Amino acid sequence: MGDAKTALDLSGFSRVDATGASDRLVSYLEGAAVTLGQLRALRLALLRLTPGARAIDVGCGTGDAVRELADLAGPQGRALGVDLSEAMIAEARQRHGDSSSPIEFKVADARQLGFPDNHFDGCTAERLFVHLDEPARAIAEMARITRPGGRIVISEPDLDTMAIDTADRTAVRAVCRAFADQVRNGLAGRQLYRLMLDGGLDEVAVHPHPVIVNGWAAMNTLFPFEHFAGIAVAQGALSQESAAALCADLRARDAAGRFFGCYVVFVVAARKP
Ligand SMILES: C[S@@+](CC[C@H](N)C(=O)[O-])C[C@H]1O[C@@H](n2cnc3c(N)ncnc32)[C@H](O)[C@@H]1O
């Protein structure tokens, strides 16, 4: 099984600066970007920004999407990235400080963003709500700072949708559950429709996107499978033997070119009335 001491703890995204491992969390984002890049393009397109727009990415991480927002908003617009983590904001500034477009990064908490009401034309977030334990509060803040008629687009996985083809369905369910439950709100994707309606938004449109994980290496980049197999064993949800057999089965399927895994990311767009 994976070494619990060296495996990346994804719950660290809720408190990046306290982990002392922000560099590893940045590397994780880099690895995941290979699989998730297209989804970002869809998320930003759904904001329907026009030149001169003011846009904000909440929980921006290393800020790559903020640069794209700046390109969409043009030289007369403004793109802002905010994140709870000082380390992430420092990384974002270092990466994108040379942008020719108006772009800015700030440390801020999604629960209390500190911008004026009705300030932005577009407000977005990706993979933030899976790390929040007060998602309704963050939605309320995003709605507050968006102007009437402005758009809010949030993209979140639902980690309980992970489907992996293997012989032992009981064992794989136990490992997937350990993964989904490690972060604060692993089922965020399915909650967005309700949360956005409850937050007073309208024209709420859900765009579900399957993400195919095409191999054991890709799976372990997004989802350190052996580590979570170890956690499922420690939780008593799975025997050591079943966990080892499961991992061996998945490696064998991969070697035979038969590995298949998939989960759903929900990109949800809405308008502030
Ligand atoms: C998985 S990363 C996603 C980063 C980026 N959105 C992306 O898709 O690459 C989650 C980010 O949310 C930030 N975060 C977690 N809790 C937050 C909060 N309460 N307010 C603002 N940002 C937060 C973390 O610091 C981290 O940078």
The ligand as an SDF file (V2000), in Angstrom:
LIG
                    3D

 27 29  0  0  0  0  0  0  0  0999 V2000
   -7.5770   22.3740   -5.5870 C   0  0  0  0  0  0  0  0  0  0  0  0
   -7.0630   24.0390   -5.4850 S   0  0  0  0  0  0  0  0  0  0  0  0
   -7.7710   24.6900   -6.9770 C   0  0  0  0  0  0  0  0  0  0  0  0
   -7.0490   25.9040   -7.5030 C   0  0  0  0  0  0  0  0  0  0  0  0
   -7.5920   26.4520   -8.8300 C   0  0  0  0  0  0  0  0  0  0  0  0
   -8.9530   26.8970   -8.7090 N   0  0  0  0  0  0  0  0  0  0  0  0
   -7.4820   25.4220   -9.9240 C   0  0  0  0  0  0  0  0  0  0  0  0
   -8.5080   24.8970  -10.3750 O   0  0  0  0  0  0  0  0  0  0  0  0
   -6.3490   25.1290  -10.3330 O   0  0  0  0  0  0  0  0  0  0  0  0
   -8.0890   24.7560   -4.2250 C   0  0  0  0  0  0  0  0  0  0  0  0
   -7.6840   26.1980   -3.8840 C   0  0  0  0  0  0  0  0  0  0  0  0
   -8.6830   26.7590   -3.0310 O   0  0  0  0  0  0  0  0  0  0  0  0
   -8.0290   27.5300   -2.0410 C   0  0  0  0  0  0  0  0  0  0  0  0
   -8.9240   27.6830   -0.8810 N   0  0  0  0  0  0  0  0  0  0  0  0
   -9.2710   26.7460    0.0420 C   0  0  0  0  0  0  0  0  0  0  0  0
  -10.1200   27.2770    0.9350 N   0  0  0  0  0  0  0  0  0  0  0  0
  -10.3330   28.5740    0.5740 C   0  0  0  0  0  0  0  0  0  0  0  0
  -11.1110   29.6420    1.0940 C   0  0  0  0  0  0  0  0  0  0  0  0
  -11.8520   29.4870    2.2040 N   0  0  0  0  0  0  0  0  0  0  0  0
  -11.0880   30.8340    0.4720 N   0  0  0  0  0  0  0  0  0  0  0  0
  -10.3280   31.0170   -0.6600 C   0  0  0  0  0  0  0  0  0  0  0  0
   -9.5640   30.0310   -1.1940 N   0  0  0  0  0  0  0  0  0  0  0  0
   -9.5620   28.8320   -0.5890 C   0  0  0  0  0  0  0  0  0  0  0  0
   -6.7690   26.7570   -1.7510 C   0  0  0  0  0  0  0  0  0  0  0  0
   -5.8080   27.5530   -1.1080 O   0  0  0  0  0  0  0  0  0  0  0  0
   -6.3710   26.2840   -3.1380 C   0  0  0  0  0  0  0  0  0  0  0  0
   -5.5160   27.1900   -3.7860 O   0  0  0  0  0  0  0  0  0  0  0  0
  1  2  1  0
  2  3  1  0
  2 10  1  0
  3  4  1  0
  4  5  1  0
  5  6  1  0
  5  7  1  0
  7  8  2  0
  7  9  1  0
 10 11  1  0
 11 12  1  0
 11 26  1  0
 12 13  1  0
 13 14  1  0
 13 24  1  0
 14 15  1  0
 14 23  1  0
 15 16  2  0
 16 17  1  0
 17 18  1  0
 17 23  2  0
 18 19  1  0
 18 20  2  0
 20 21  1  0
 21 22  2  0
 22 23  1  0
 24 25  1  0
 24 26  1  0
 26 27  1  0
M  CHG  2   2   1   9  -1
M  END
$$$$
